[in-house]
Amino acid sequence: MKCPIDGANLVIAERSGVEIDYCPQCRGVWLDRGELDKIIDRSAAHTPPPPPQQGYDDRSDHGYRKKKKRGGFLDELFDF
């Protein structure tokens, strides 16, 4: 199969039982129908559950909570 971007031959690689087509030149990745769902399902199975949340202690802040500023897209990528 040819890469739709640069016309190079696509290479097939298998990762966790899912065949992934990728272009060795432009590094583009193409998935067949249902392959993304398989990848998501398998990655969710390996993700540990979130830690339990701590209880609220009203002695430390006297009932007032400081609002946390909502971070944007860049806050997740970079430490400001």
N, CA, C and O atoms as a DFTB+ gen file, in Angstrom:
320 C
 N C O
     1  1       0.847      -1.164       0.000
     2  2       0.000       0.000       0.000
     3  2       0.900       1.237       0.000
     4  3       1.985       1.215       0.582
     5  1       0.464       2.291      -0.637
     6  2       1.227       3.530      -0.752
     7  2       0.760       4.558       0.285
     8  3      -0.414       4.612       0.651
     9  1       1.713       5.364       0.742
    10  2       1.412       6.452       1.677
    11  2       0.630       7.526       0.927
    12  3       1.053       7.948      -0.149
    13  1      -0.499       7.977       1.471
    14  2      -1.267       9.020       0.792
    15  2      -0.583      10.384       0.816
    16  3      -0.989      11.282       0.078
    17  1       0.433      10.558       1.637
    18  2       1.100      11.855       1.727
    19  2       2.269      11.950       0.757
    20  3       2.359      12.902      -0.018
    21  1       3.169      10.960       0.798
    22  2       4.366      11.074      -0.033
    23  2       4.557       9.926      -1.027
    24  3       5.535       9.925      -1.774
    25  1       3.657       8.963      -1.053
    26  2       3.697       7.890      -2.035
    27  2       4.668       6.764      -1.726
    28  3       4.827       5.860      -2.547
    29  1       5.321       6.787      -0.573
    30  2       6.240       5.710      -0.184
    31  2       5.440       4.466       0.194
    32  3       4.259       4.558       0.529
    33  1       6.086       3.311       0.139
    34  2       5.423       2.068       0.551
    35  2       5.256       2.050       2.063
    36  3       6.201       2.317       2.806
    37  1       4.037       1.731       2.516
    38  2       3.766       1.649       3.946
    39  2       4.335       0.355       4.505
    40  3       4.398      -0.655       3.804
    41  1       4.742       0.385       5.746
    42  2       5.265      -0.767       6.461
    43  2       4.233      -1.163       7.505
    44  3       3.629      -0.303       8.146
    45  1       4.031      -2.468       7.675
    46  2       3.080      -2.961       8.665
    47  2       3.855      -3.432       9.884
    48  3       4.776      -4.241       9.771
    49  1       3.480      -2.927      11.043
    50  2       4.079      -3.342      12.306
    51  2       2.969      -3.828      13.224
    52  3       1.842      -3.335      13.161
    53  1       3.286      -4.794      14.076
    54  2       2.290      -5.306      15.024
    55  2       2.682      -4.872      16.428
    56  3       3.802      -5.113      16.877
    57  1       1.752      -4.234      17.107
    58  2       1.956      -3.789      18.482
    59  2       0.780      -4.259      19.311
    60  3      -0.359      -3.865      19.062
    61  1       1.047      -5.091      20.284
    62  2       0.011      -5.616      21.194
    63  2      -1.127      -6.267      20.427
    64  3      -2.291      -6.119      20.798
    65  1      -0.802      -6.983      19.364
    66  2      -1.812      -7.694      18.594
    67  2      -2.579      -6.835      17.612
    68  3      -3.555      -7.304      17.026
    69  1      -2.168      -5.588      17.412
    70  2      -2.834      -4.675      16.486
    71  2      -1.864      -4.343      15.361
    72  3      -0.736      -3.922      15.616
    73  1      -2.299      -4.529      14.110
    74  2      -1.468      -4.191      12.966
    75  2      -1.585      -2.695      12.668
    76  3      -2.681      -2.161      12.501
    77  1      -0.444      -2.047      12.607
    78  2      -0.394      -0.610      12.372
    79  2       0.365      -0.374      11.072
    80  3       1.466      -0.896      10.894
    81  1      -0.215       0.408      10.161
    82  2       0.460       0.779       8.921
    83  2       1.129       2.130       9.148
    84  3       0.488       3.080       9.599
    85  1       2.421       2.212       8.832
    86  2       3.109       3.495       8.986
    87  2       4.058       3.734       7.826
    88  3       4.511       2.799       7.165
    89  1       4.347       5.002       7.597
    90  2       5.249       5.415       6.523
    91  2       6.628       5.664       7.138
    92  3       6.753       6.477       8.054
    93  1       7.658       4.981       6.651
    94  2       8.993       5.190       7.217
    95  2       9.596       6.556       6.856
    96  3      10.547       6.997       7.502
    97  1       9.052       7.232       5.826
    98  2       9.605       8.530       5.430
    99  2       8.970       9.682       6.198
   100  3       9.673      10.458       6.845
   101  1       7.645       9.798       6.130
   102  2       6.986      10.928       6.803
   103  2       6.518      10.564       8.220
   104  3       6.054      11.428       8.964
   105  1       6.643       9.288       8.584
   106  2       6.273       8.761       9.909
   107  2       4.770       8.885      10.190
   108  3       4.352       8.913      11.348
   109  1       3.972       8.959       9.141
   110  2       2.518       8.964       9.286
   111  2       2.031       7.580       9.699
   112  3       2.635       6.572       9.333
   113  1       0.946       7.529      10.457
   114  2       0.393       6.271      10.960
   115  2      -1.053       6.166      10.522
   116  3      -1.817       7.123      10.644
   117  1      -1.433       4.995      10.008
   118  2      -2.795       4.745       9.575
   119  2      -3.298       3.481      10.228
   120  3      -2.593       2.476      10.308
   121  1      -4.548       3.551      10.699
   122  2      -5.183       2.416      11.359
   123  2      -6.410       2.012      10.574
   124  3      -7.107       2.855      10.008
   125  1      -6.671       0.701      10.544
   126  2      -7.881       0.198       9.925
   127  2      -9.034       0.333      10.909
   128  3      -8.833       0.638      12.084
   129  1     -10.237       0.102      10.414
   130  2     -11.430       0.223      11.251
   131  2     -11.322      -0.697      12.473
   132  3     -11.015      -1.882      12.343
   133  1     -11.574      -0.146      13.642
   134  2     -11.583      -0.912      14.881
   135  2     -10.228      -1.018      15.566
   136  3     -10.162      -1.413      16.730
   137  1      -9.149      -0.676      14.876
   138  2      -7.829      -0.819      15.494
   139  2      -7.582       0.217      16.584
   140  3      -6.936      -0.090      17.586
   141  1      -8.077       1.424      16.410
   142  2      -7.930       2.441      17.459
   143  2      -8.690       2.013      18.714
   144  3      -8.198       2.198      19.827
   145  1      -9.884       1.444      18.545
   146  2     -10.653       0.963      19.693
   147  2      -9.895      -0.133      20.438
   148  3      -9.912      -0.166      21.668
   149  1      -9.232      -1.028      19.708
   150  2      -8.444      -2.087      20.343
   151  2      -7.293      -1.491      21.144
   152  3      -7.021      -1.926      22.263
   153  1      -6.620      -0.503      20.577
   154  2      -5.497       0.133      21.274
   155  2      -5.978       0.808      22.554
   156  3      -5.334       0.691      23.596
   157  1      -7.103       1.512      22.480
   158  2      -7.651       2.202      23.655
   159  2      -8.058       1.210      24.728
   160  3      -7.770       1.414      25.908
   161  1      -8.731       0.133      24.327
   162  2      -9.157      -0.887      25.293
   163  2      -7.967      -1.519      25.993
   164  3      -8.001      -1.733      27.205
   165  1      -6.919      -1.818      25.243
   166  2      -5.743      -2.469      25.830
   167  2      -4.949      -1.513      26.705
   168  3      -4.371      -1.933      27.708
   169  1      -4.910      -0.244      26.349
   170  2      -4.188       0.706      27.197
   171  2      -4.966       0.975      28.483
   172  3      -4.363       1.206      29.531
   173  1      -6.297       0.947      28.416
   174  2      -7.112       1.148      29.619
   175  2      -6.943      -0.014      30.579
   176  3      -7.023       0.167      31.794
   177  1      -6.710      -1.215      30.041
   178  2      -6.527      -2.384      30.891
   179  2      -5.210      -2.308      31.655
   180  3      -5.082      -2.912      32.720
   181  1      -4.226      -1.574      31.129
   182  2      -2.919      -1.463      31.773
   183  2      -2.784      -0.222      32.638
   184  3      -1.770      -0.056      33.316
   185  1      -3.780       0.650      32.631
   186  2      -3.729       1.879      33.412
   187  2      -4.192       1.590      34.837
   188  3      -5.279       1.045      35.027
   189  1      -3.386       1.945      35.847
   190  2      -3.808       1.691      37.221
   191  2      -4.976       2.597      37.615
   192  3      -5.116       3.695      37.076
   193  1      -5.803       2.148      38.541
   194  2      -6.925       2.994      38.975
   195  2      -6.405       4.228      39.704
   196  3      -5.311       4.202      40.268
   197  1      -7.190       5.319      39.696
   198  2      -6.748       6.534      40.386
   199  2      -6.693       6.306      41.894
   200  3      -7.453       5.494      42.422
   201  1      -5.802       7.015      42.596
   202  2      -5.710       6.841      44.054
   203  2      -6.958       7.386      44.734
   204  3      -7.603       8.298      44.217
   205  1      -7.295       6.836      45.880
   206  2      -8.486       7.343      46.601
   207  2      -8.259       8.779      47.044
   208  3      -7.139       9.172      47.372
   209  1      -9.343       9.561      47.050
   210  2      -9.232      10.962      47.442
   211  2      -9.209      11.077      48.953
   212  3      -9.823      10.283      49.667
   213  1      -8.487      12.083      49.422
   214  2      -8.380      12.315      50.857
   215  2      -9.657      12.974      51.370
   216  3     -10.335      13.690      50.633
   217  1      -9.971      12.734      52.606
   218  2     -11.140      13.348      53.225
   219  2     -10.929      14.831      53.453
   220  3      -9.792      15.302      53.485
   221  1     -11.998      15.557      53.610
   222  2     -11.948      17.005      53.816
   223  2     -11.693      17.290      55.292
   224  3     -12.375      16.745      56.160
   225  1     -10.723      18.131      55.572
   226  2     -10.395      18.525      56.937
   227  2     -10.738      20.000      57.098
   228  3     -10.022      20.860      56.585
   229  1     -11.821      20.303      57.803
   230  2     -12.270      21.692      57.913
   231  2     -11.474      22.483      58.949
   232  3     -11.655      23.696      59.049
   233  1     -10.607      21.844      59.715
   234  2      -9.825      22.584      60.708
   235  2      -8.720      23.408      60.060
   236  3      -8.348      24.458      60.584
   237  1      -8.193      22.953      58.937
   238  2      -7.033      23.631      58.355
   239  2      -7.395      24.889      57.569
   240  3      -6.604      25.832      57.540
   241  1      -8.554      24.931      56.938
   242  2      -8.867      26.102      56.107
   243  2     -10.135      26.821      56.561
   244  3     -10.621      27.701      55.850
   245  1     -10.667      26.482      57.686
   246  2     -11.826      27.134      58.274
   247  2     -13.024      27.187      57.327
   248  3     -13.780      28.159      57.326
   249  1     -13.187      26.161      56.540
   250  2     -14.346      26.090      55.659
   251  2     -14.162      26.784      54.323
   252  3     -15.055      26.725      53.477
   253  1     -13.041      27.433      54.111
   254  2     -12.799      28.128      52.846
   255  2     -11.801      27.326      52.023
   256  3     -10.793      26.829      52.527
   257  1     -12.109      27.224      50.783
   258  2     -11.193      26.544      49.872
   259  2     -10.709      27.537      48.834
   260  3     -11.475      28.348      48.313
   261  1      -9.441      27.454      48.554
   262  2      -8.863      28.292      47.528
   263  2      -9.202      27.686      46.176
   264  3      -9.009      26.487      45.971
   265  1      -9.701      28.493      45.253
   266  2     -10.005      27.987      43.925
   267  2      -8.718      27.805      43.154
   268  3      -7.867      28.693      43.117
   269  1      -8.586      26.658      42.545
   270  2      -7.422      26.390      41.721
   271  2      -7.682      26.940      40.329
   272  3      -8.736      26.705      39.737
   273  1      -6.712      27.670      39.821
   274  2      -6.854      28.226      38.492
   275  2      -6.857      27.085      37.486
   276  3      -5.985      26.216      37.512
   277  1      -7.824      27.096      36.622
   278  2      -7.941      26.043      35.627
   279  2      -6.838      26.202      34.594
   280  3      -6.687      27.260      33.983
   281  1      -6.074      25.138      34.410
   282  2      -4.975      25.177      33.466
   283  2      -5.468      24.944      32.058
   284  3      -6.520      24.340      31.846
   285  1      -4.724      25.412      31.124
   286  2      -5.059      25.225      29.729
   287  2      -4.262      24.086      29.121
   288  3      -3.622      23.305      29.824
   289  1      -4.313      24.011      27.829
   290  2      -3.642      22.967      27.071
   291  2      -2.127      22.997      27.293
   292  3      -1.490      21.950      27.420
   293  1      -1.560      24.197      27.337
   294  2      -0.114      24.320      27.485
   295  2       0.363      23.935      28.872
   296  3       1.509      23.512      29.023
   297  1      -0.479      24.066      29.896
   298  2      -0.083      23.700      31.247
   299  2       0.196      22.207      31.357
   300  3       1.024      21.794      32.169
   301  1      -0.478      21.397      30.556
   302  2      -0.247      19.964      30.598
   303  2       1.068      19.602      29.901
   304  3       1.688      18.593      30.235
   305  1       1.490      20.414      28.945
   306  2       2.707      20.128      28.195
   307  2       3.953      20.687      28.884
   308  3       5.013      20.062      28.861
   309  1       3.819      21.863      29.495
   310  2       4.966      22.549      30.039
   311  2       4.717      22.873      31.508
   312  3       3.575      23.068      31.925
   313  1       5.800      22.929      32.293
   314  2       5.720      23.368      33.679
   315  2       6.030      24.854      33.716
   316  3       7.170      25.258      33.486
   317  1       5.031      25.666      34.002
   318  2       5.236      27.106      34.070
   319  2       5.500      27.519      35.483
   320  3       5.700      28.704      35.753
